[in-house]
Amino acid sequence: MIPRILLTLLLIVPVFFAAPEKRKNENWPQFRGANSMGVAEEDSTLPDKWSATENVVWKADIAGTGWSSPIVWGDKVFVTSVVSTGQTEVPKKGLYFGGERYDLPQNDHRWVVYCLDFKTGKTLWEREVFKGAPKMPHHLKNTYASETPATDGERVYALFGNVGLFCFDMAGKPLWQQLYEPRKTRFGWGTAASPVVYKDRVYVVNDNDEQSFLAAYDKKTGKQIWKAEREIGTNWVTPYIWENKQRTELIVPATKVVRSYDLDGKVLWEYKGMSSIVIPTPFSKFDLLYISSGYVGDQHRPVYAIRSGATGDISLKQGETSNQYIAWYLPQGGPYNPTPIIYGDIYYTLYDRGFFTANDARTGKEVYGKNRFDPAAGAFTSSPWAYNGKIFCLSEDGDTFVVQAGPEFKLVGKNSLDEMCMATPAIVRGSLLIRTATKLYKIAKKV
């Protein structure tokens, strides 16, 4: 017979050893999060209302200019910027011609990686990776720091397309670097494609008008594992690692041809038929891969949903809307800058001029057509994100329009920061990190 005191202890002890509840949205390691989806786990502590003063935990001034998104691991926030020693032209919002700036700045610039404290916003360390006068121009709305860094929790990888790829440990110690020759880009618009970390490698695409390439590096040493030359011209797409039921693929969209590579750089399949400028990042769900491009000056602005297992040339023939590997296709459904988002079973598209649509993610069938937030809403470059039954769309004016998820369009809120925004936010542990032209905000519900 078990003594009463021992029986009591047996009942109590398991309580002490119960596993702690897993924190939601633990880290945000790359552009649009760990799976490039832009969707956070449901978490009632995440904010749905804010302003420049409401629900602001902290705001930190970020020197220089950069439209790279913040990333977070543990209690560290990483962001990149380029600081000019002279005057810089203020970017103009919206969609327009005439943003080319072919004359190079003559003053020195500093390419910088910042690490901030997640709890306080204070700068923990700052590392300059290059200093000098820029050797290539960029569009008035672009910056020299538009590539979002990536991290695996042990190292942080910062890419500056016309300078190089730089690796630091979490304490800011430089570990390795891969320097790049500056290359001309279309209309001198600059670079923006972010690096991707997968297992023991870092993958980088550099599509330009002189010598495009796709490369894989050992993430610990920086040693180049392979490099694939590409005849493709300039594009600004962050590549995507697609883990599907059959294999893992590296997806790299471009203007002339979208290609899938295996992890050793061999082409698996390809197709032709994008718009003339490609920016949105691919992503996957339901064992389908979603790729879009929608340059506003083109009539053909497609969206494709691709089945796994493809091989060879899977391009659609004249008049086709699907084939063995292309599940569905919309000839005029693609956005220019923002990456679409799937939330639940619906594929939502945010267009640059403030229109919003919804389609069935499995079939492409229209759920609802174009709805506009507000004729005065301005332009949208940041990609939408979602949680707690809502989709959030951040305009260049700094206004976030909140849409109720579901089969009917319903605008349920608007939050303003009163400063230009083009970076896509990060979502971590009940907090939203939004980068504006000069600041980084940590927003959370006040308890």
Phi, psi and omega in degrees: 000133182280125177304147184301321182293323178291320178299320178297318180295321179297327179285331184274319188306316180303332179297320182293331185258007178297139181295136178295151179296134180292128178290138183277149178050054188301312182222164177224086196273354183200181178303124180066019173089182189300325182250013179061023184265336182075012181248129178262156173299149179298132185205111185296345180276350180289144185280147170237358176226138176194168173208192178291347179233332183277131179059028177266115177285313173201160171222134184242135174288132177246113182293150177082198180231148178179137175251019172294146178279153173287149170234159186220137169218122183061231180260024180239134176247132181242140177206151180247160180199162172234124187256123179268142176276355179236195179282144175238146180288135180288130181293146177263135181281162172094183178257128185195162170268157176097015179274000179291141177225089187281337179284126182282143172298141181264344182274160179291147173235153177242120177271121194228143169248128179250143171238122181246156176282125182299326184281324189243339185083000180286146179287122178273318173203160180221130182232124175272126182258340179198146176221134179160180176280137180301144180258355177220151180275179170213162177299152181305325180271349177273175176221174174276003180223059180261354178277127179284131177291173178221157180215152175247011181090345176249328180220159174240137186242116183246123181250131169238110195306326181256015178234305180159183178249129187233137182240134178230154168281176188291343178269000177095008178283126177295132181250315178196168178210152173234109182273142181245147171285132177299137181234148178292140176245163182305125180057016183067030186280346177093195187239165179196349184292129185270157177283159178231132178255130177217119183053244186259018184227157170244130181249136182226134170247137178226087179266116183224188183263008181238307185206083182286151177204160171236132186221153175238135181235147172293124188290339180274322187251340184083000180296134177289123180271317173202161179217128180249119177288143182231138179274001184292147175276191187298134168210171189232031185269131169284127181294166185226134174270116183255106174269103179247186186293339185257329186188178175250131185232153175253113187260126182228097176286157176200177183293305187284319185204135173269132182234146169250132178243151166282177187284002174249012173090008179273134179288128179264314178203167178203161172208155179252152175130040176258173172285174189286345175227132186237124182232314185302144180275137176293162173200173185219154172193155180059031183058029174240145176255130183250124180229134182219157171204138187210056177305128188294342179273358182254152172280327180268109182228079196274159166233135178235139170246119192245134178279154178286159177092007183293156176209148178073206180271116182251021182301144175289141174275164181309126178089348180279148173241355177197164173206198185303324185246343175263109186289316175205163188209134174244118184290338182225041183253357188273141173277164179277296183262307187292143172279132177297177184214142172253128178226120190069233180255011188245137177262111183258140178237127173258122179264155188300333182265015172089022173262156186220131180228168179219136177226155174294126187291333182275328187244341185082356181298138181296130172268310166209153183276197187293127172237140182255137179297307185192130179305336181261014187289342180082197184264161180232127175241320178301144178279145180291159175224168186212147169189160174051041175076016182225150173247136185245131185232113187262122180273167177294339177283353182091012179263127176258117177267131186253122183247133176289128178291148178138184188282354178236141178286125179215113177275121188244359180185166176210127181238132187240137175248355172059035174205151183301138180223133173224348180279150177272132185291169173246149183235116187215124169046057177077009184232151177241129178249116183242128177262130173253187182299330184233351189224163169238123181257138165253119185243132180204157177296135176284127181270000000 
